[in-house]
Amino acid sequence: MEWLSSFLLAVEPLLDPISGTPIPEPNFMGDFIRMLTILGGMVALLFGVTWVLRRMTTVRNEQLNETSPIRIVERRSLSPKSAIYLVEIEDKVIVLGETPNGLVRLSDWTQTQEPEK
């Protein structure tokens, strides 16, 4: 009977302490594939949410530009941190310069005005 008690002591760590059922062998490859699948799904969800939010803000900005009395006619980047805007406010068109320090009114613009050389 001593062999039975030594056998039970050797098998005991492989049994679930609550139910007494055997603990299955760990499946590392299956767990790894499941982890990669979940990670890929989370990355795809992140990209999807980013795309939807960007699309929503673009559509909202376009709608505001059409219905508002202030309309951005054109924007040109001069450098990564500076740009020139052509802004239409009711019937007037003004040229604004944007820098990291703020906005500066550069001039008024008329459609028939020729650029100075």
C-alpha positions in Angstrom: 0.0 0.0 0.0 3.0 2.3 0.4 3.4 2.4 -3.4 -0.1 3.7 -3.7 0.6 6.6 -1.4 3.8 7.5 -3.2 2.0 7.3 -6.5 -0.7 9.7 -5.2 1.9 12.1 -4.0 3.6 12.1 -7.4 0.3 12.6 -9.3 -1.2 15.1 -6.9 0.4 18.2 -8.5 -1.2 17.3 -11.8 -4.7 17.4 -10.3 -6.9 20.4 -9.9 -7.1 21.0 -6.1 -10.8 22.0 -6.1 -12.4 19.5 -8.5 -9.7 16.8 -8.4 -9.7 16.5 -12.3 -6.4 16.3 -14.1 -4.9 19.6 -15.3 -4.4 19.6 -19.1 -1.0 20.0 -20.6 -0.2 23.6 -21.5 -0.6 24.4 -25.2 2.0 27.1 -25.8 1.5 27.3 -29.6 -2.2 27.6 -29.4 -2.0 30.2 -26.6 0.6 32.2 -28.7 -1.6 32.1 -31.8 -4.7 33.2 -29.8 -2.6 36.0 -28.3 -1.5 37.2 -31.7 -5.0 37.0 -33.0 -6.3 39.2 -30.2 -3.5 41.6 -30.6 -4.1 41.9 -34.4 -7.8 42.5 -33.7 -7.0 45.2 -31.2 -4.7 46.9 -33.7 -7.3 46.7 -36.5 -9.9 48.1 -34.1 -7.6 51.0 -33.2 -7.0 51.8 -36.9 -10.7 51.5 -37.7 -11.7 53.9 -34.9 -9.0 56.3 -36.0 -10.2 56.2 -39.6 -13.8 56.8 -38.6 -13.0 59.7 -36.3 -10.8 61.3 -38.9 -13.6 60.9 -41.5 -16.2 62.4 -39.2 -14.1 65.4 -38.4 -13.3 66.0 -42.1 -17.0 65.8 -43.0 -18.0 68.1 -40.1 -15.3 70.7 -41.1 -16.6 70.7 -44.7 -20.2 71.1 -43.6 -19.2 74.0 -41.3 -17.2 75.6 -44.1 -20.2 75.5 -46.4 -22.8 76.9 -43.9 -20.7 79.4 -42.0 -20.2 83.1 -43.1 -16.4 82.5 -42.5 -15.0 80.2 -45.1 -11.4 78.9 -45.6 -10.8 79.2 -49.3 -7.3 77.8 -49.4 -4.4 76.8 -47.2 -0.8 76.5 -48.3 1.9 75.2 -46.0 5.2 77.1 -46.1 7.0 74.9 -43.7 5.9 72.2 -41.1 5.0 75.0 -38.6 3.8 77.9 -40.9 1.1 78.3 -43.5 -0.8 81.0 -45.4 -4.6 81.0 -45.4 -7.1 82.7 -47.8 -10.2 83.3 -45.6 -13.5 84.6 -46.9 -15.6 86.5 -44.4 -18.9 87.4 -46.1 -17.8 89.4 -49.1 -14.2 90.2 -48.0 -11.2 87.9 -48.6 -8.2 88.3 -46.4 -4.8 86.6 -46.3 -3.6 85.3 -42.9 -0.2 84.0 -42.0 0.1 81.2 -39.3 3.3 80.7 -37.3 4.0 79.0 -34.0 3.6 82.5 -32.4 0.0 83.0 -33.7 -2.0 84.4 -36.7 -1.0 87.6 -38.5 -3.2 89.4 -41.0 -1.1 89.9 -44.1 -3.4 91.7 -46.5 -6.8 92.0 -48.1 -7.3 90.1 -51.3 -9.4 90.9 -54.4 -10.1 88.3 -57.0 -8.8 90.6 -59.8 -5.6 91.6 -58.0 -2.5 90.5 -59.8 0.4 89.2 -57.8 3.3 91.7 -57.4 6.6 90.7 -59.0 
